[in-house]
Amino acid sequence: MARVLLALCLAVSLLTGCKQGDASQGNGGKPQVAVIPKGTTHEFWKSVEAGAKQAGKDFDVDVIWKGPLNEDDRSAQINLVQQFVGDRVAGIVLAPLDSRALVPPVQLAEQQHIPVVIIDSGLDAPVGQGFISFVATDNRKGGQMAGEELARLLNGKGTVVLLPYAEGSASTLEREAGFMEVIGKHPEMHVVGQGNYGGPTTDHAEKVALNMIDQIKQADGIFCSNESNTAGMLAALRTAGIAGKARFVGFDASPQLVEALKNKELDGLISQDPFRIGYDGVKAVADHLHGKPVAERVDTGVHLITRENVNDPEILKLFEKH
């Protein structure tokens, strides 16, 4: 499959007939940097967009924001990378929907001397082979923090429902692996539900959770590894009239989820810094274009938000930017 995708990418490159080095210019003759998220509907991506566009202003590049509507459209994301390579943008910032399927398009960009920075979710390729930097949360650490918090809340025993996100998504797979590592250290804790994927939308995650609601009713704790799964699970719990009965830790911190935390329907949220992910991704491309050194790995931080610290200055900063 990867070879087929690469062949398609090369065909697009040949059809464009563009010469190396003739990168397109945006407003005012600024270098154009395409930022391609996994999706465009979640609050998380809106914050990433805000950060990317602020970096565009700060570092004098023209940011083009364009991504699939939903986080399950690999073909659309591959087509966007191909399109921007054909357009000869000066750089690309990409959050890969699939760690394998996006490798060939990224390698094509490298062949056309278009620098690529990977954000949020990794590729099955080392830095330097298709992309110049990886800007993201330490997702495994975030999953470990979620496991530690649930273990603390449950005194190291009980049944926990894990609602995984989707196969092929490196960021959420890392979170789920980190969570399982911690829970595995507690012999009296047991995880169920791993075979049920919440998927790319809140509505889909809610339907999946409702289909397993009897199992959820018997659980002592719940962990969801991204924004849409956390919101979908919360909606299902509300529908079933059991919101707040089990200890619940989610991932990502939209205003709606923070409000649910304050209302005791959630017990913790593992929060990334999406504004910084977008900002640092564009900054890395701009620095590269200006001949400045770029770190191969940029850790944008991860935080545990609880009712006790939700109003702390460090936590409030995560929302003030959005």
C-alpha positions, 0 to 999 in steps of 0.5 A: 500500500505504501508503494502505491501511495508513493507512486501516486505522489510521484505522479502528481509531482511529475504532472505539476512540472514545477522546478525545485526552489520555486516555492509559492509566495503568499500575501506580501510575498511571504513564504507560504506554509501549509498547516494540515490538521487531522480534522477541523471540527474539534476544539483542540484543532481550533486552538492549534489553528490559533497558535499556527496563525499567531506564529505566522504573524510573529515569524512573517510567513503566510499560514494556509490552514486546511484539513479533513472535516473528520479525523478518519479521512486519510485519503483527503489528508493524503490528497492535501499533502500532494496538493500542497507539494504540487503548489510548491509551498515553502513548508508543510506542518502536518498532523498525520491521521495515519502513522504509515499511510502519510509516510510516502507523501511526506517523503515526496515533499522532502524530495521536492525540498519542501521542509515538513514538520510533524505535529501532534501524532508521529510517523513511522519514520525517524526524524530526518527521513522526510521531516525535520522536526516532531512537535507534540505532547509526550503522549505516553506520559499523558496516558501514564498520568491518567492511569496514575490519577485513576489508580489514586482515585480508586485506591489501586483496585477496581474495573476500568473501562478504556475507550480507545480512539482508532487504529493507526493514530500514533498519539492516542495509541501512545496514550492508551499504552501509557495508561495500560502500563500504569494500570498493569502495576496494580494487580487489583485493577482490571481494564475492559472495553479495549476492543470498542473504538470510539472513532473520529466524532463525538456522536460515534463515540456516544453510540459506541459507549451506549452499546456497552453501557451495561459494562460501563454501569459495572465499572469503577473507573473510565478513561478516554484518550481524546476529546471526541471520545471523552465528550461522547462517553460523557454524553452516553453517561448523561443519557443513561443517568449515571454521569458522575457515578464512576471515576472518569479521567479524559484527555483534552480540555475543551470548555465543555469538558472543563465545565463537566469537571467542575460539575463533578461529571469528570474527575480529571482531564489530561490537557495538552497545549494545542495553541503551542503545538500549532505555534511551535510547528509553524515556528520550526518551519519558519526557523528552517527557512531562515537558516536557523537550527531546529530541534528534532523533538519539541515537547509541548507539555502535558498537564493534569487538570482537576477540580482542585487546580482548575483555577491555578494560573498555570492551568488558566494559561492553557485557556487564555490563548484560545 
